[in-house]
Amino acid sequence: MNDHYDAFEMSPVPAPGPDAVAPEPFRGIYGMPAFVTIPTGDLATSVDFWTRGLGFFELFGIPGTLVHLRRWAFQDVLLVSAATGAEQPPAMSVSFACVLSQVDPLVEACRAVRPDSVDGPRDTPWNTRDVEVITPEKARIVFTAAKPFDPASQEARNLAAIGITPPAAGRDDNEGHA
């Protein structure tokens, strides 16, 4: 029996590739399996950056208290009013999936709103292109886009070195990784 299965039908994240199309912003209501709560000393400035820079939209708000932001399904952020914001970004970050075609526009939009907010983009050894953004409330946000898998690439060799290999042709399992 296999305890692992391909569950991409549950995910809004498209298969990696240069032609991958981002899903539309998701405006439905669901029980959130996870979300991020970020305190901010300036709710209006934070909402402006998250919407214009990061591409989130306001799902709903309680004036002066809370704004629920969303992008794709399961990418939920609650901005909550706080007396003061953080002085420095924390070491911890939160990552949101995106597609490759969103990386450069995201960088441009963030820099247009806050010029020094972006670090990257950079390619990772695990086959993604990442952009780190420091938001007005000093949250460390990473947007990560999977790159197409090339079995002959250095990234494929990096993954193989730690035991992660692509499924064999015709195999639809995770048993080699379980």
C-alpha positions as CSV (number, residue, x, y, z in Angstrom):
1,M,0.0,0.0,0.0
2,N,1.2,3.5,-0.9
3,D,0.6,6.2,1.7
4,H,1.6,8.9,-0.7
5,Y,-0.3,10.0,-3.8
6,D,-0.2,12.8,-6.4
7,A,-2.4,15.4,-4.9
8,F,-1.9,18.2,-7.4
9,E,-5.6,18.4,-8.0
10,M,-5.9,20.0,-4.6
11,S,-3.3,22.7,-5.3
12,P,-3.7,25.9,-7.2
13,V,0.0,25.7,-8.1
14,P,0.5,24.8,-11.8
15,A,3.1,22.4,-13.1
16,P,6.5,24.2,-13.5
17,G,7.4,25.5,-17.0
18,P,8.0,28.6,-19.0
19,D,4.4,28.6,-20.1
20,A,2.9,28.0,-16.7
21,V,-0.1,30.3,-16.1
22,A,-0.8,31.6,-12.6
23,P,-4.3,30.9,-11.3
24,E,-6.7,33.7,-10.9
25,P,-7.0,35.3,-7.5
26,F,-9.3,33.2,-5.4
27,R,-12.3,35.1,-4.0
28,G,-14.2,32.1,-2.5
29,I,-14.6,31.5,1.2
30,Y,-13.2,28.3,2.8
31,G,-11.9,27.1,6.1
32,M,-8.2,28.2,5.9
33,P,-5.9,25.3,6.6
34,A,-3.1,27.8,7.4
35,F,-2.6,31.5,7.2
36,V,-0.1,34.2,8.3
37,T,-0.9,36.9,10.8
38,I,1.3,40.0,10.5
39,P,1.1,42.9,13.0
40,T,1.5,46.4,11.5
41,G,1.8,49.9,12.9
42,D,0.4,51.4,9.7
43,L,-2.4,49.2,8.3
44,A,-3.0,51.5,5.2
45,T,0.7,51.5,4.2
46,S,0.9,47.7,4.6
47,V,-2.3,47.1,2.6
48,D,-1.0,49.4,-0.2
49,F,2.3,47.5,-0.4
50,W,0.7,44.0,-0.3
51,T,-1.9,44.9,-2.9
52,R,0.2,47.0,-5.4
53,G,3.6,45.4,-4.8
54,L,2.8,41.7,-4.0
55,G,-0.4,41.3,-5.9
56,F,-2.7,40.4,-3.1
57,F,-6.3,41.7,-2.9
58,E,-8.4,42.7,0.1
59,L,-10.9,39.9,0.8
60,F,-12.4,41.8,3.7
61,G,-11.5,44.2,6.4
62,I,-12.5,45.5,9.8
63,P,-11.6,49.2,9.6
64,G,-8.6,50.1,11.7
65,T,-8.3,46.6,13.1
66,L,-7.7,43.9,10.5
67,V,-7.4,43.3,6.7
68,H,-7.7,39.8,5.3
69,L,-5.6,39.6,2.1
70,R,-5.4,36.8,-0.4
71,R,-3.7,35.9,-3.7
72,W,-4.3,32.3,-4.9
73,A,-6.3,29.8,-2.9
74,F,-4.6,29.0,0.4
75,Q,-2.4,32.1,0.2
76,D,-4.0,34.1,3.0
77,V,-2.5,36.9,5.1
78,L,-4.2,38.7,8.0
79,L,-2.7,42.2,8.6
80,V,-3.6,43.3,12.1
81,S,-3.2,46.7,13.7
82,A,-0.5,46.9,16.3
83,A,0.8,49.8,18.5
84,T,4.2,49.5,16.7
85,G,5.8,47.5,14.0
86,A,8.9,45.4,14.2
87,E,12.3,47.2,14.1
88,Q,14.1,44.6,12.1
89,P,13.0,41.7,9.8
90,P,13.0,38.4,11.6
91,A,15.1,35.5,10.5
92,M,12.0,33.5,9.8
93,S,10.2,33.9,6.4
94,V,7.0,32.8,4.8
95,S,7.0,31.7,1.2
96,F,4.3,31.9,-1.4
97,A,4.3,30.0,-4.7
98,C,4.2,31.9,-8.0
99,V,5.1,31.1,-11.6
100,L,8.2,32.2,-13.4
101,S,6.4,34.8,-15.5
102,Q,5.3,36.6,-12.3
103,V,8.9,37.0,-10.9
104,D,10.1,40.0,-12.9
105,P,6.7,42.0,-12.7
106,L,6.6,41.3,-8.9
107,V,10.2,42.7,-8.5
108,E,9.3,45.8,-10.6
109,A,6.0,46.4,-8.7
110,C,7.6,46.1,-5.3
111,R,10.5,48.4,-6.2
112,A,8.0,50.9,-7.6
113,V,6.3,51.0,-4.2
114,R,9.4,50.5,-1.9
115,P,12.7,50.7,-3.9
116,D,14.8,48.9,-1.3
117,S,12.3,46.1,-0.5
118,V,13.6,43.4,-2.9
119,D,16.5,41.0,-2.8
120,G,16.8,38.8,-5.9
121,P,15.7,37.1,-7.9
122,R,18.0,34.3,-7.5
123,D,18.0,30.7,-8.6
124,T,18.3,28.0,-5.9
125,P,20.1,24.6,-5.9
126,W,16.6,23.0,-5.5
127,N,15.4,24.3,-8.9
128,T,13.4,27.4,-8.0
129,R,13.7,31.1,-8.7
130,D,13.1,33.0,-5.5
131,V,12.6,36.7,-4.6
132,E,12.8,37.9,-1.0
133,V,10.8,40.9,-0.1
134,I,10.8,42.9,3.1
135,T,7.4,44.5,3.6
136,P,6.7,47.8,5.4
137,E,5.9,45.9,8.6
138,K,9.3,44.1,8.3
139,A,7.9,40.7,7.3
140,R,10.3,38.5,5.3
141,I,8.3,37.2,2.3
142,V,9.7,34.9,-0.3
143,F,8.0,34.3,-3.6
144,T,9.2,31.1,-5.1
145,A,8.6,29.8,-8.7
146,A,9.5,26.2,-9.7
147,K,11.7,26.0,-12.8
148,P,11.1,23.4,-15.4
149,F,13.0,20.2,-14.5
150,D,15.9,19.4,-16.6
151,P,17.4,15.9,-15.8
152,A,20.8,17.0,-17.1
153,S,20.9,20.2,-15.0
154,Q,23.1,20.9,-11.9
155,E,19.9,21.2,-9.9
156,A,18.9,17.7,-10.9
157,R,22.3,16.5,-9.8
158,N,21.9,18.4,-6.5
159,L,18.5,16.7,-5.9
160,A,19.8,13.3,-6.8
161,A,22.7,13.7,-4.4
162,I,20.2,13.8,-1.5
163,G,18.1,11.0,-2.9
164,I,15.4,12.9,-4.8
165,T,15.1,11.6,-8.3
166,P,12.3,12.1,-10.9
167,P,9.8,9.3,-11.2
168,A,10.7,6.7,-13.9
169,A,8.6,6.9,-17.1
170,G,5.2,5.3,-16.5
171,R,5.6,5.4,-12.7
172,D,3.2,7.6,-10.8
173,D,4.4,7.0,-7.3
174,N,6.4,8.4,-4.5
175,E,7.5,4.9,-3.3
176,G,11.2,5.7,-3.9
177,H,10.9,8.7,-1.5
178,A,8.5,7.2,1.1
